[in-house]
Amino acid sequence: MSGAQSPVVPPLDDRDGVIWLDGGLVPWREARLHVLSHGLHYGGSVFEGERVYGGRVFKLHEHSLRLVASAREMGFTLPWDAGELDAATREAVAVAGLTEGYVRPVAWRGSDTLRLVARDSSVHVAIAAWPWPQVFASGPRGIRLATSRWRRPAPDTAPVRAKTAALYALGSLAGQEAEEAGRDDALLLDHRGRLAEATGANLFLVIDGALHTPPPECVLDGITRRTVIALARELGLEVVQRHMEPAELTRADEVFLTGTAYEVQPVTAVDALDYPIGAVTTALVRAYARTVRGEEDRPAPPSGAAMGEGG
Ligand SMILES: Cc1ncc(COP(=O)(O)O)c(C=O)c1O
């Protein structure tokens, strides 16, 4: 994820605490892997990013299920099922004493062989958890995007449904170039040049009070995306999942991103286009903030927004 405004913290490999690794807790600094690991050389690695709110991992089981599914998509089977991963994650969060934090489960093929085809290789799983503020630490003040020259590949070109390290080289390059251009993050188009997503978040346009978002074909099927679609429908907003050309950005009244790290993040600019942080985005920022903390009450629908049946 790009655009992070990190507080001063020790490097990731030099912290106190423990990491859950292959079934047990090991001292943080000793959670190492061999340099000849398949996951390092060929992208045989999958991961999740989870948030802890009030000591609870939001949508934990959905994330564990996606980790298992990503591994399957990459041709390997995790030695733990989603229920066992849930329990391991809760243990890592409890031992870390976290109330507000981030969790990084990661699974990778080991160093048994450097053959590309490593069907029988060992598979390792680690879960690290640490205190973590929002990616954009000053809250939903809005972020500025630059359209990237890198595109999300077609589903028959790369395993786009998997949350695999093999795909994140793209987001890493795109994010770096966006930051070098003075923007917070990159907007990637898909292989056909249609609107896709940011480096670590899904994209929504607000057009005439309705939400429009690309279908999860070339973009990650985000858990926050699903949550926000459900919240929007509860608020009576129409949600349309469809492919969109970049020119549709000129029709949008508001633009925002959704992701575990980004939460609901207003977009205030895409290239030369500027956007306000409008009523629909603000209503969803608030609804999401209440939902992650398990609060039942829903805020009132945004004033002036077009209401319709959920699409
Ligand atoms: C490329 C990409 N798209 C979208 C998302 C948002 O997914 P989620 O809401 O499940 O965090 C992420 C974050 O995991 C991501 O890396």
The ligand as an SDF file (V2000), in Angstrom:
LIG
                    3D

 16 16  0  0  0  0  0  0  0  0999 V2000
   -5.2770   -5.1190   -4.8760 C   0  0  0  0  0  0  0  0  0  0  0  0
   -6.2710   -4.9840   -3.7720 C   0  0  0  0  0  0  0  0  0  0  0  0
   -7.5440   -4.6500   -4.0690 N   0  0  0  0  0  0  0  0  0  0  0  0
   -8.4760   -4.5090   -3.1110 C   0  0  0  0  0  0  0  0  0  0  0  0
   -8.1690   -4.6980   -1.7830 C   0  0  0  0  0  0  0  0  0  0  0  0
   -9.2350   -4.5400   -0.7410 C   0  0  0  0  0  0  0  0  0  0  0  0
   -9.5360   -5.7970   -0.2060 O   0  0  0  0  0  0  0  0  0  0  0  0
  -10.0900   -5.9290    1.2830 P   0  0  0  0  0  0  0  0  0  0  0  0
  -11.2700   -5.0390    1.3730 O   0  0  0  0  0  0  0  0  0  0  0  0
  -10.4570   -7.3780    1.3920 O   0  0  0  0  0  0  0  0  0  0  0  0
   -9.0040   -5.5250    2.1870 O   0  0  0  0  0  0  0  0  0  0  0  0
   -6.8650   -5.0520   -1.4200 C   0  0  0  0  0  0  0  0  0  0  0  0
   -6.5040   -5.2890   -0.0120 C   0  0  0  0  0  0  0  0  0  0  0  0
   -6.3780   -6.4090    0.3910 O   0  0  0  0  0  0  0  0  0  0  0  0
   -5.9000   -5.2050   -2.4330 C   0  0  0  0  0  0  0  0  0  0  0  0
   -4.6400   -5.5190   -2.1230 O   0  0  0  0  0  0  0  0  0  0  0  0
  1  2  1  0
  2  3  1  0
  2 15  2  0
  3  4  2  0
  4  5  1  0
  5  6  1  0
  5 12  2  0
  6  7  1  0
  7  8  1  0
  8  9  2  0
  8 10  1  0
  8 11  1  0
 12 13  1  0
 12 15  1  0
 13 14  2  0
 15 16  1  0
M  END
$$$$
